[in-house]
């Protein structure tokens, strides 16, 4: 019987589905292991061969852990709310749910074809109302909570209200808005409901505030920073402007320090950890107020170099800063308005990235230096961001290069403040010297000046020591249709939660998926969609990251209707032990997930501070593009002639991408090319040795480069087991590597070689019950040890190489021993589950039991050599090898040597004078 991957793989995929082979056990008797993939957004394009890389690795690890006796949770689902389905709905009028369902079915078919051991009974979809009911429920908890700095955790808002009732705002230490009121208990009780709710909104973890956002009018929504590239939307390339809007936000900043500290407790790639550290951006410094007497207010700045305060020669505000309008004098109005309009067309990322352009506008107003009292000009510039810190900076040109360039450009003062500064050509931020031009800190060192200045600022009530974080509160809303409705209605302009028993709040039907004619989000089109028939619902939907910020919990108990997951399930599964996904989620999904996880811990719903213990970023599988070379005429125009790669230097040519699926080993199928490009059906091809050879280049896999390889095609030709092994064989999991279909034949041949170990020359199943030889045991135990070590350190590619060596050794030994082959099947199963299931059954085992067999136990004694092939030399010249037991002593070796036939033959009658014997190394006969 020949190895037939097509029938064999379909057979076992059906068996696994029918028998729910991979359904996770509800028993809590075994140790648990939770392996999770970052779940995909189901796009219409389906999977290409680069997508399953991480899935295959996690599946191998899951299968291995089952063999090691663990109760493995290995689920899969879909992050199914998203912009692409909505864009398609806008273009076609088709409900996004329809498109999403079609795309999910396509993904599921492809994943089933690869043979993943997912527990599909636990599948989740973020767009399923039974799922987003709990996303809404978590939002309600966030809305009904505040962050108590004293206990360093979130608490129910009721505890804050109780404190207001008992003692007013006295002693409240909370993460809140800046403009909270001071009031007594009696004053709180005297506030009407509306005033109380307005004040509570300043403390809630989920809250409404006016925020500067990336507004894309063409898409009708707010975009995240990473969705804006060079001032236009990543999807569609539409203009994006900065706009102030009332937006839902989350006080992720309350968790900044805990998010930072938690990074020291988890096993994540260091570059990813560093990205999160930088994003959180902890800075130790001071808060300083620059009074603005004419407005009876002050401009607050945060600085990490309060020691440079006497070097301040101007203050810079973000163009969106709330004081800009009031500070702008009539003489400067036109210039300031024009600058604000220009800035609104840049994204925050563009503004941060552009370090070369110098621009700004003077408001015409002055602030007072907090210590000296001197006038300081107030400017606006786009290098200051409204959402970062206070939206204002104190400019010290002598110590900061960006301020230095700005001051030079606008001819503003540059004040030296250190006796070691050299500021003739650039700013000098050194802290080494002693201060000059700095009033009472003159002559002090940095270490002396900082506490002295902070004490002075506190005395003047114009500053204090402060820890600041770069991270900002997360905007939590999109003006789109296809997302989770926010379970909120408005009364007198204030948000209130719907009743918990009314969850889920379902997406209403709308006539179009576009904003209303008056500019409201698409939900504004819903007819008669009001809470209790009178109150307006929130018309924004939740952002894409909402449903993915807690989904690992739902897999633990996906059918639970009374909780997002039962306490028993959460206590058992705890955190994800292994999480695999792309590094592009470093600061989005992963940061928000850690935030929600900590919040749910604070409220007692689970006990883990961090959700993902170990994380691996799989590298990208790049495409391998192929090119044909079109000959150009003397004027550089394309002709109807193509020249093969090796001859292209003899002509003037231009390379054209060609579909890699019609190229085999870089040889082009000319007939298929003519069908691929009918415009060249009559083209002339200049060949090499009768073949058209294509050029090649490694590039990102994309449709435009015609280098996308569909896993379905690989599976059809070579099988899923070949695909799985080959993707692992390409190189280390974390590294980028090019896909090259040309190399897949070797892996396919390997699997056929495995198959032949179990069959005789006629193709009949033939396995012996004889005891294996030492060499056979040695080959087996080498692979037991190698694969165990490799999988535990996630070195999957080296395992594949080891399998090939092992099978070659067993083939040379003509091994067909059950004791060897049955163990080999178990070891190979995580990598090639289909062929091993078939061989396991042929060996007489019950179908489906392979997944829960026991991983073979490594025995070191099988690798201990009992014999050594000694090189035997005569007067130092090696003549032959002689295998002897390693435990023989000198006398036993000499006795053997003197009587051995090969020794007598080489002596040819000569007398042995001496035998030099070094155990395990040499035998030298002196004659």
C-alpha positions in Angstrom: 0.0 0.0 0.0 1.5 3.3 -1.1 1.4 6.5 1.1 -1.7 8.4 -0.2 -1.8 11.7 1.7 -5.2 12.8 0.2 -7.4 10.0 1.4 -5.4 9.4 4.6 -5.6 13.0 5.8 -9.3 13.5 5.0 -10.1 10.2 6.8 -8.4 11.3 10.0 -9.7 14.9 9.9 -13.2 13.5 9.7 -12.5 11.1 12.5 -11.2 13.8 14.8 -14.3 16.0 14.1 -16.8 13.1 14.5 -15.2 11.9 17.8 -14.2 15.4 19.2 -10.8 14.0 19.7 -9.4 17.3 20.9 -12.2 18.4 23.1 -10.6 19.6 26.3 -11.4 17.5 29.3 -13.4 19.0 32.1 -11.4 17.1 34.7 -9.1 19.1 36.9 -7.1 16.1 38.0 -4.3 16.6 35.4 -1.9 19.6 35.5 -3.2 22.2 33.1 -1.4 23.9 30.1 -3.1 26.7 28.2 -1.7 27.3 24.6 -3.2 30.2 22.7 -2.9 31.7 19.3 -3.7 35.4 18.6 -7.0 34.8 17.0 -7.4 36.1 13.4 -9.6 38.7 11.8 -11.3 36.6 9.1 -10.6 38.5 5.8 -12.0 37.5 2.5 -8.6 36.6 1.1 -8.3 33.5 3.4 -5.0 32.2 4.6 -1.7 32.1 2.6 1.2 29.9 3.6 2.7 32.6 5.9 -0.3 32.7 8.1 -0.3 29.2 9.7 3.3 29.4 10.9 2.5 30.3 14.4 -0.6 28.1 14.5 1.5 25.1 13.4 4.1 25.8 16.2 1.4 26.1 18.9 -0.3 23.0 17.6 2.9 21.0 17.9 3.5 22.2 21.4 -0.1 21.5 22.4 0.1 17.9 21.0 3.4 17.4 22.8 2.0 18.6 26.1 -0.9 16.2 25.8 1.6 13.4 25.3 3.4 14.6 28.5 0.2 14.2 30.5 -1.2 17.7 30.6 -4.8 18.7 30.2 -4.3 21.1 27.3 -6.6 24.0 26.5 -5.9 24.9 22.8 -8.8 26.9 21.4 -9.5 29.1 18.4 -11.9 31.8 17.5 -12.3 35.0 15.4 -11.8 38.7 16.1 -14.8 39.3 13.8 -15.7 42.9 14.3 -13.6 45.1 12.0 -13.3 47.8 9.4 -12.9 45.7 6.2 -16.3 44.0 6.5 -17.9 47.3 7.1 -16.2 48.9 4.1 -17.5 46.0 2.0 -20.9 46.6 3.5 -20.8 50.3 2.5 -19.8 49.4 -1.0 -22.3 46.5 -1.5 -25.1 47.1 1.0 -24.5 43.6 2.3 -24.7 43.3 6.1 -21.2 42.8 7.6 -22.4 39.7 9.5 -23.0 38.0 6.1 -19.5 38.7 4.8 -18.0 37.8 8.2 -19.7 34.4 8.2 -18.5 33.6 4.7 -14.9 34.5 5.6 -15.1 32.5 8.8 -16.3 29.5 7.0 -13.3 29.8 4.6 -10.8 30.1 7.4 -12.3 27.2 9.2 -12.1 25.0 6.1 -8.4 25.9 5.6 -7.5 25.3 9.3 -9.3 22.0 9.3 -7.3 21.0 6.2 -4.0 21.6 8.1 -5.1 19.3 10.9 -5.0 21.5 14.0 -5.9 20.0 17.3 -8.2 22.9 18.3 -11.1 22.3 20.7 -13.7 23.8 18.3 -16.5 23.3 20.8 -15.0 26.4 22.5 -14.9 28.6 19.4 -15.7 32.3 20.1 -16.5 35.2 17.8 -16.3 38.7 19.1 -19.3 39.7 16.9 -21.6 37.0 18.4 -24.1 38.7 20.8 -23.5 35.8 23.3 -19.9 36.9 23.4 -20.2 40.7 23.2 -22.8 40.6 26.0 -19.7 40.1 28.2 -17.6 42.7 26.5 -20.5 45.1 27.3 -20.6 43.7 30.9 -16.9 44.4 31.4 -17.4 47.9 30.1 -20.2 48.4 32.6 -17.8 47.3 35.4 -15.2 49.8 34.1 -17.8 52.6 34.0 -18.8 51.7 37.6 -15.3 51.7 39.0 -12.6 54.2 40.1 -8.9 53.8 40.8 -7.9 54.3 44.4 -4.3 55.3 44.6 -4.2 54.3 48.3 -5.1 50.7 47.7 -3.4 50.8 44.2 -6.4 49.1 42.5 -9.8 49.7 41.0 -12.8 49.7 43.3 -16.5 49.9 42.7 -17.7 53.5 42.3 -20.0 52.8 45.3 -17.0 52.9 47.6 -16.2 56.4 46.3 -19.7 57.6 46.7 -19.7 56.3 50.3 -16.6 58.3 51.1 -18.2 61.4 49.5 -21.2 60.9 51.7 -19.1 60.4 54.8 -16.4 63.0 54.4 -16.7 64.7 51.1 -13.6 64.9 48.8 -11.2 65.3 51.7 -8.4 62.7 51.6 -9.5 61.2 48.3 -6.4 60.0 46.4 -7.7 58.9 43.0 -6.7 58.8 39.3 -9.1 61.3 38.0 -9.5 64.4 35.7 -7.6 67.5 36.8 -10.7 69.6 37.4 -12.2 67.7 40.3 -14.1 69.7 42.9 -13.3 70.1 46.5 -16.4 69.7 48.7 -17.7 68.6 52.1 -20.0 65.7 52.8 -22.9 68.2 53.3 -22.1 69.9 50.0 -22.0 66.5 48.2 -25.5 65.7 49.6 -26.7 69.0 48.5 -25.7 68.5 44.9 -28.5 67.4 42.6 -28.2 64.1 40.7 -26.9 65.8 37.6 -24.1 67.5 39.4 -23.2 64.3 41.3 -23.0 62.4 38.1 -20.9 65.0 36.4 -18.4 64.8 39.2 -18.4 61.0 39.3 -17.6 60.9 35.6 -14.3 62.6 36.4 -13.3 59.5 38.4 -14.8 56.6 36.4 -12.3 54.3 34.6 -14.5 54.4 31.5 -15.5 58.0 31.0 -16.4 60.7 28.4 -14.2 63.6 27.6 -13.3 65.9 24.8 -10.2 64.4 23.1 -8.1 65.2 20.1 -8.6 62.4 17.6 -7.6 61.3 14.1 -10.8 62.0 12.2 -11.2 60.5 8.8 -14.2 62.1 7.1 -14.2 59.7 4.1 -14.4 56.6 6.4 -16.6 58.5 8.8 -14.7 57.4 11.9 -11.9 58.0 14.4 -8.7 56.1 13.6 -6.0 54.8 16.0 -2.5 56.3 15.5 -1.3 53.0 13.9 -4.2 53.3 11.3 -2.8 56.6 10.0 0.2 56.5 7.6 1.7 59.8 6.5 -1.4 61.8 7.2 -3.8 59.5 5.4 -5.8 56.4 6.5 -4.0 53.1 6.1 -7.1 51.6 4.6 -8.1 53.6 1.5 -5.5 56.4 1.7 -8.1 59.0 2.8 -7.1 62.4 4.4 -7.1 62.4 8.2 -7.3 65.5 10.4 -6.9 66.2 14.1 -10.3 67.0 15.5 -11.7 67.5 19.0 -14.6 65.2 19.8 -16.4 63.9 22.9 -15.0 60.4 23.1 -15.2 57.4 25.5 -11.9 56.9 27.1 -10.3 54.3 29.4 -8.0 55.4 32.3 -5.3 52.9 31.3 -2.9 55.5 32.8 -4.1 54.4 36.2 -2.3 51.1 35.6 0.9 52.6 34.1 3.2 51.7 37.0 1.7 48.2 37.3 1.9 47.6 33.6 5.6 48.6 33.8 6.4 46.4 36.8 4.6 43.4 35.3 7.0 43.3 32.4 9.7 42.0 34.8 7.5 39.0 35.7 6.8 37.6 32.2 8.8 35.7 29.6 8.4 37.8 26.5 10.8 38.7 23.7 13.0 41.6 24.9 12.3 43.8 21.9 8.6 43.6 22.6 9.1 44.3 26.3 11.2 47.3 25.4 8.5 48.6 23.1 6.0 48.4 25.9 8.4 50.1 28.3 8.9 52.9 25.9 5.2 53.3 25.2 4.4 53.5 28.9 7.4 55.9 29.2 7.9 56.5 32.9 9.7 59.8 33.7 10.7 61.2 37.1 10.6 64.9 37.3 8.5 67.9 38.4 5.2 69.6 37.6 5.7 73.4 37.2 3.1 76.1 36.7 3.8 79.3 34.7 1.2 81.9 35.8 -0.9 83.7 33.2 -2.2 86.7 35.2 -4.4 88.1 32.5 -6.4 84.9 32.4 -6.2 84.2 36.2 -4.8 80.7 35.4 -1.5 79.0 34.8 0.2 76.8 32.1 1.3 73.6 33.7 4.2 71.7 32.3 6.0 68.5 33.2 9.8 68.4 33.1 12.5 65.9 33.8 15.0 68.7 34.0 13.6 71.2 36.6 17.3 72.1 37.2 17.2 74.0 33.8 14.3 76.3 34.8 16.4 79.4 34.6 17.2 78.6 31.0 13.5 78.9 30.0 13.2 81.5 27.3 9.7 80.7 26.0 6.8 78.3 26.6 5.3 76.2 23.8 1.7 74.9 23.7 0.2 72.3 21.4 -2.0 74.0 18.8 -5.0 72.2 20.2 -4.3 73.4 23.8 -7.5 74.7 25.5 -5.9 78.1 26.3 -4.7 78.9 22.8 -7.9 80.8 21.8 -7.9 82.9 24.9 -4.1 83.7 24.7 -4.1 84.7 21.0 -4.0 88.4 20.6 -5.9 90.2 17.8 -2.6 91.0 16.0 -1.6 87.3 16.0 -5.1 85.8 15.2 -4.6 85.3 11.5 -1.2 83.7 11.9 -2.3 81.4 14.7 -5.5 80.3 12.9 -3.6 79.4 9.8 -1.1 77.4 11.8 -3.8 75.5 13.6 -5.5 74.7 10.3 -2.2 73.4 8.8 -1.5 71.3 11.9 -4.9 69.7 11.9 -4.0 67.9 8.7 -1.1 66.0 10.3 -1.4 62.9 12.5 0.3 62.8 15.9 2.7 60.2 14.6 3.7 62.4 11.7 4.2 65.3 14.1 6.4 63.2 16.4 8.4 61.8 13.5 9.2 65.0 11.8 12.2 66.3 13.6 13.6 68.4 10.7 10.8 70.9 10.0 10.7 73.9 12.2 7.4 75.7 12.5 5.3 77.6 15.0 3.3 80.7 15.8 3.6 83.3 18.5 0.3 83.8 20.4 1.1 87.4 21.3 0.8 86.6 25.0 3.2 86.1 27.9 3.4 83.9 31.0 5.3 84.7 34.2 8.4 82.7 35.0 7.4 80.8 38.2 10.4 81.8 40.2 11.9 85.0 38.6 8.6 86.4 37.6 10.0 87.6 34.3 7.8 87.6 31.1 8.1 84.5 29.0 6.7 84.4 25.4 3.9 81.8 24.7 4.2 80.1 21.3 2.3 77.2 19.7 4.1 74.5 17.7 3.2 71.1 16.3 6.0 69.2 18.0 4.0 69.6 21.3 1.0 67.2 21.5 -2.2 68.0 23.4 -2.6 64.5 24.6 0.9 64.0 25.8 1.6 65.3 29.3 0.0 68.6 29.8 0.1 69.7 26.2 2.7 72.3 27.1 6.5 72.4 27.5 8.9 74.9 29.0 11.5 75.5 26.3 15.2 75.5 27.4 17.1 76.1 24.1 20.5 75.8 25.8 19.7 72.2 27.0 17.3 70.8 24.4 18.1 70.4 20.7 14.6 70.8 19.4 14.1 74.0 21.5 17.5 75.2 20.4 16.6 74.8 16.7 13.2 76.5 17.3 14.9 79.4 19.1 17.5 79.9 16.4 14.8 79.8 13.7 12.6 82.4 15.5 15.5 84.4 17.0 14.6 83.7 20.6 17.0 84.0 23.6 19.3 81.0 24.4 20.4 81.3 28.0 23.5 79.3 29.1 22.9 77.8 32.6 26.0 75.7 33.2 29.7 76.6 33.5 30.5 73.6 31.3 28.0 74.2 28.5 29.1 74.7 24.9 26.1 76.0 23.0 27.7 77.7 20.0 26.4 75.2 17.5 23.9 73.0 19.4 22.2 72.4 22.7 24.3 70.9 25.5 22.2 68.9 28.0 25.0 67.8 30.3 24.6 67.8 34.1 28.2 67.8 34.9 29.0 71.5 35.7 27.7 74.1 38.2 24.8 76.4 37.5 25.2 80.0 36.2 22.6 82.6 35.4 20.3 80.7 37.8 19.8 82.9 40.8 19.8 81.0 44.1 21.1 77.8 42.6 24.2 79.4 41.1 27.3 77.3 42.0 25.2 74.2 42.9 25.6 70.8 41.3 22.7 68.9 39.7 22.2 66.8 42.8 22.0 69.9 45.0 19.9 72.0 42.6 16.9 69.7 42.0 15.7 69.3 45.6 16.3 73.0 46.2 14.2 74.0 43.2 11.4 71.6 44.1 11.3 73.0 47.6 11.1 76.5 46.3 8.3 75.7 43.8 6.3 73.9 46.5 6.8 77.0 48.8 5.4 79.2 46.0 2.6 76.7 45.3 3.8 76.6 41.6 5.2 73.1 41.4 6.0 69.8 42.9 7.9 66.5 42.3 6.0 64.2 40.0 6.2 60.9 38.2 4.8 61.2 34.7 4.0 58.6 32.1 4.2 58.9 28.3 1.2 56.7 27.9 -2.2 58.4 27.5 -5.7 57.2 28.3 -7.0 55.0 25.6 -9.8 56.3 23.3 -12.6 53.8 23.4 -15.0 54.5 20.5 -15.4 54.4 16.8 -18.0 56.1 14.7 -18.8 52.9 12.9 -21.5 50.3 12.7 -19.7 47.0 12.9 -18.7 47.0 16.5 -20.0 46.3 20.0 -22.8 48.8 21.0 -21.9 50.7 24.1 -24.5 49.8 26.8 -25.2 53.5 27.7 -28.0 55.9 27.2 -28.0 59.7 27.9 -30.2 61.7 30.2 -29.7 65.5 30.4 -26.5 64.9 28.4 -25.0 62.5 31.0 -24.3 58.8 30.4 -26.1 56.1 32.3 -25.8 52.3 32.1 -28.7 50.2 30.9 -29.8 47.5 33.2 -27.6 44.4 33.4 -30.5 42.1 32.6 -30.9 44.0 29.3 -27.6 42.7 28.0 -26.6 42.1 25.3 -27.6 45.5 23.7 -27.9 44.3 20.1 -26.8 46.1 17.0 -29.9 47.7 15.5 -30.7 47.4 11.8 -29.9 50.4 9.6 -30.6 51.3 6.0 -27.0 52.2 5.2 -23.7 51.7 6.9 -22.7 55.3 6.5 -22.9 58.3 8.9 -26.2 60.2 8.9 -26.6 63.2 6.7 -26.1 65.3 9.9 -22.8 63.6 10.6 -23.9 61.2 13.3 -22.4 57.6 13.3 -24.3 54.9 11.4 -26.2 53.9 14.5 -28.0 57.2 14.2 -29.9 55.7 11.3 -31.6 53.1 13.4 -35.4 53.8 13.5 -37.0 54.1 16.9 -33.8 53.0 18.7 -34.2 54.6 22.1 -33.8 53.4 25.6 -37.2 53.1 27.3 -38.5 54.8 24.1 -37.2 58.2 25.3 -33.4 58.3 25.9 -30.8 58.4 23.2 -28.3 55.5 23.1 -24.6 56.0 22.6 -24.2 56.0 18.8 -20.5 55.2 18.7 -19.4 51.5 18.9 -16.5 50.0 20.8 -13.1 50.0 19.1 -11.6 46.9 17.5 -9.5 46.1 20.6 -12.5 45.7 23.0 -13.4 42.1 22.2 -9.8 40.9 22.0 -8.9 42.4 25.5 -10.4 39.5 27.4 -11.1 36.7 25.0 -8.8 34.1 26.6 -11.1 34.0 29.6 -14.2 33.1 27.5 -12.4 30.1 26.0 -12.2 28.7 29.6 -16.0 28.5 29.8 -17.5 29.6 26.5 -21.1 28.4 27.0 -21.6 30.1 30.4 -24.7 32.3 30.3 -24.4 33.6 33.8 -20.8 34.7 33.9 -18.0 35.6 31.4 -16.4 32.4 32.8 -17.1 30.4 36.0 -14.9 30.9 39.0 -13.9 27.2 39.0 -12.7 27.5 35.3 -10.8 30.7 35.9 -9.2 29.3 39.0 -8.1 26.2 37.2 -6.8 27.7 33.9 -5.4 30.8 35.5 -3.2 32.5 32.8 -2.2 31.6 29.3 1.0 29.5 29.5 2.1 30.0 25.9 0.8 32.8 23.6 2.0 33.0 20.0 1.3 35.8 17.6 2.8 38.7 15.6 4.9 41.5 17.1 2.7 44.1 15.4 0.4 43.8 18.5 3.1 44.9 20.9 1.6 48.1 22.1 -2.1 47.8 21.1 -3.8 44.5 21.9 -1.1 43.3 24.4 -1.2 46.5 26.4 -5.0 46.7 26.5 -5.3 43.0 27.4 -2.9 43.4 30.3 -4.9 46.5 31.5 -8.3 44.7 31.4 -6.7 41.6 33.0 -5.4 43.7 35.9 -8.8 45.4 36.3 -10.7 42.1 36.5 -8.2 41.0 39.1 -8.8 44.2 41.1 -12.5 43.5 41.2 -12.0 39.8 42.3 -13.1 38.1 39.1 -9.7 36.4 38.7 -6.4 36.1 40.5 -3.7 36.6 37.9 -1.8 39.9 37.6 -0.6 39.1 34.0 -2.6 37.2 31.3 0.2 35.8 29.2 3.1 34.1 31.0 5.2 33.3 27.9 4.9 34.9 24.5 6.6 34.1 21.2 6.5 36.4 18.2 6.7 34.2 15.1 8.7 35.6 12.2 7.1 36.5 8.9 7.3 34.0 6.0 8.2 36.2 3.1 7.3 35.5 -0.5 9.7 34.4 -3.1 8.8 36.3 -6.2 9.6 35.2 -9.8 10.3 37.5 -12.7 10.2 37.3 -16.5 12.4 39.7 -18.5 10.7 41.8 -21.2 13.0 43.0 -23.9 12.9 46.8 -24.5 13.5 48.5 -27.9 16.1 51.2 -28.5 13.7 53.9 -27.2 13.0 51.9 -24.0 9.5 50.6 -25.0 8.4 47.1 -24.2 8.5 44.6 -27.0 6.7 41.3 -27.4 9.9 39.3 -26.6 11.0 37.8 -23.3 14.5 36.6 -22.6 15.5 33.9 -20.1 17.3 34.9 -16.9 20.7 33.8 -17.8 20.6 35.7 -21.1 19.1 38.9 -19.9 22.4 40.8 -19.7 22.7 40.5 -23.5 19.6 42.6 -23.9 18.0 45.7 -22.5 15.1 44.4 -20.3 12.6 45.2 -17.7 11.5 42.6 -15.0 7.9 41.7 -14.7 6.4 39.8 -11.8 4.9 36.4 -12.8 2.6 34.1 -10.8 4.8 31.8 -8.7 2.2 29.1 -9.0 3.1 28.6 -12.7 6.8 28.4 -12.0 8.5 25.2 -10.9 12.2 25.2 -9.8 12.4 28.6 -11.5 11.3 27.1 -14.8 8.3 28.9 -16.3 5.3 27.0 -17.8 5.0 29.0 -21.0 1.4 27.9 -21.8 0.2 28.8 -18.3 2.0 32.2 -18.6 0.1 32.9 -21.8 -3.1 32.2 -20.0 -1.9 34.3 -17.1 -1.1 37.2 -19.4 -3.3 36.9 -22.5 -1.8 40.2 -23.8 1.4 38.2 -24.4 -0.2 35.1 -25.9 1.9 35.6 -29.1 5.1 36.6 -27.4 8.5 35.2 -28.4 10.6 33.6 -25.7 14.4 33.4 -25.9 15.2 30.1 -23.9 18.2 28.5 -22.2 18.7 24.9 -23.1 15.0 24.7 -24.1 13.7 26.2 -20.9 12.6 29.7 -19.8 14.4 30.4 -16.5 12.8 33.0 -14.2 14.6 35.3 -11.9 13.7 35.4 -8.2 13.7 37.8 -5.2 12.5 37.6 -1.6 9.7 40.1 -0.9 6.6 40.5 1.3 3.9 38.0 0.2 1.2 40.0 -1.5 -1.3 39.7 -4.4 0.3 42.6 -6.2 3.6 40.6 -6.5 1.8 37.4 -7.6 3.9 35.5 -5.0 1.0 34.4 -2.7 1.1 30.7 -2.2 -2.2 29.1 -1.0 -1.9 26.4 1.6 -4.7 24.5 -0.1 -2.6 24.1 -3.2 0.3 22.7 -1.2 -1.9 20.4 0.7 -3.5 19.1 -2.5 -0.1 18.3 -4.0 1.9 17.2 -0.9 -0.4 16.9 2.1 -1.0 18.8 5.3 1.8 16.9 7.2 4.3 18.0 4.5 3.1 21.6 4.9 3.4 21.4 8.7 6.9 19.9 8.6 8.1 22.2 5.9 7.0 25.4 7.6 8.9 24.3 10.7 11.9 23.2 8.6 12.3 26.7 7.0 14.1 28.1 10.0 13.8 29.3 13.6 10.2 30.2 14.5 11.0 33.8 15.6 13.0 34.6 12.4 11.7 35.9 9.1 12.4 33.4 6.2 11.5 33.1 2.6 9.0 30.6 1.3 10.3 28.5 -1.5 8.1 25.7 -2.8 11.1 24.2 -4.5 12.3 22.8 -1.2 9.1 21.0 -0.3 9.9 17.8 -2.2 12.5 16.8 0.3 10.0 16.8 3.2 7.5 14.9 1.1 10.1 12.2 0.4 10.9 12.0 4.1 7.3 11.2 4.9 7.2 8.5 2.3 10.4 7.1 3.8 8.7 7.0 7.2 5.8 5.1 5.6 8.2 2.5 4.1 9.7 1.7 7.5 6.3 0.0 8.2 5.9 -1.8 4.9 7.8 -4.4 2.9 9.0 -4.1 -0.6 5.6 -5.1 -2.0 3.9 -2.4 0.1 2.4 -4.7 2.7 2.3 -3.6 6.3 5.1 -5.5 8.0 6.3 -4.9 11.5 8.3 -7.4 13.6 7.9 -8.2 17.3 11.5 -9.1 17.6 13.7 -7.4 20.2 15.6 -4.4 18.7 19.3 -4.2 18.3 21.5 -1.8 20.3 21.9 0.4 17.2 18.1 0.6 16.8 17.6 1.5 20.5 20.3 4.1 20.1 18.6 5.7 17.1 15.3 5.8 19.0 16.6 7.3 22.2 18.6 9.9 20.4 15.4 11.2 18.8 13.4 10.9 22.0 15.9 13.2 23.7 16.4 15.6 20.8 12.8 16.2 20.1 11.9 16.7 23.8 14.7 19.2 24.2 13.9 21.0 21.0 10.2 21.4 21.6 10.7 22.6 25.2 12.9 25.4 23.8 10.7 26.0 20.8 13.4 24.9 18.3 11.0 23.2 15.9 13.2 23.4 12.8 16.1 21.4 14.4 13.6 18.6 15.3 12.6 18.2 11.7 16.3 17.7 10.7 16.7 15.2 13.6 13.7 13.2 12.4 15.3 12.9 8.9 18.6 11.7 10.3 16.8 9.2 12.6 14.7 7.7 9.7 17.8 7.4 7.5 19.5 5.5 10.3 16.6 3.2 10.8 16.3 2.6 7.1 20.0 1.7 6.9 19.4 -0.7 9.8 16.4 -2.2 8.0 14.5 -1.7 11.2 10.9 -2.8 11.3 10.8 -3.6 15.0 7.5 -2.7 16.8 9.3 -1.5 20.0 11.1 1.1 17.9 8.5 2.1 15.4 5.6 2.5 17.8 7.6 4.9 19.9 8.8 6.8 16.8 5.1 7.3 15.8 4.4 9.0 19.1 7.4 11.3 18.9 6.5 12.3 15.3 2.8 12.8 16.0 2.9 16.5 17.0 4.5 17.4 13.7 2.7 15.0 11.3 -0.5 14.0 13.0 -2.2 12.4 10.0 0.4 9.8 8.8 1.1 8.9 12.5 -2.6 8.3 13.2 -2.8 5.9 10.3 0.4 4.1 11.3 -0.7 3.9 15.0 -4.0 2.2 13.9 -2.0 -0.2 11.6 0.1 -1.1 14.6 -3.1 -2.4 16.2 -3.9 0.5 18.6 -7.4 1.9 19.0 -8.1 4.7 16.6 -7.8 8.2 18.1 -5.8 7.1 21.2 -2.5 8.4 19.8 -3.2 12.0 20.9 -3.3 10.9 24.5 -0.5 8.3 24.5 2.5 8.8 26.7 5.6 10.4 25.4 8.5 7.9 25.4 10.9 8.0 28.3 14.5 8.7 27.4 17.0 6.2 28.8 20.5 7.4 28.7 22.0 4.0 28.9 21.1 3.3 25.3 23.4 6.1 24.2 26.4 4.8 26.2 28.8 3.1 23.9 29.7 -0.5 24.9 32.1 -1.0 22.0 34.7 1.0 20.2 36.1 0.5 16.7 39.8 0.9 17.5 42.1 2.0 14.6 44.9 -0.7 14.7 48.3 0.6 13.5 51.6 -1.2 12.8 54.6 1.0 13.7 52.2 4.0 13.6 50.6 3.2 10.2 46.9 2.5 10.5 45.8 -0.7 8.7 42.3 -1.6 9.9 39.6 -1.1 12.5 38.8 -3.6 15.2 35.6 -3.4 17.3 36.3 -4.4 21.0 34.3 -4.1 24.2 35.2 -0.9 26.0 35.4 -2.7 29.4 38.4 -4.9 28.3 41.6 -4.3 30.2 45.1 -4.2 28.8 45.8 -7.9 29.1 42.5 -9.0 27.5 43.1 -6.6 24.6 46.7 -7.9 24.1 45.4 -11.5 24.2 42.8 -10.7 21.5 45.4 -8.8 19.4 48.0 -11.6 19.4 45.5 -14.2 18.1 43.4 -12.1 15.7 43.5 -13.2 12.1 43.9 -9.7 10.6 46.8 -9.0 13.0 48.6 -12.3 12.0 48.1 -11.4 8.3 49.7 -8.0 8.7 52.6 -9.4 10.8 53.5 -11.7 8.0 55.8 -13.7 10.4 57.3 -10.7 12.2 57.5 -10.6 16.0 55.5 -8.2 18.2 57.9 -6.2 20.4 55.3 -4.1 22.1 51.5 -3.3 22.1 50.5 0.3 22.9 46.9 0.5 24.1 44.9 3.6 24.9 41.4 2.7 26.0 38.7 4.2 23.7 41.4 5.7 21.3 44.1 3.5 19.7 46.0 0.3 19.4 49.5 0.5 18.0 51.6 -2.7 17.4 55.3 -2.2 17.5 57.2 -4.8 15.4 
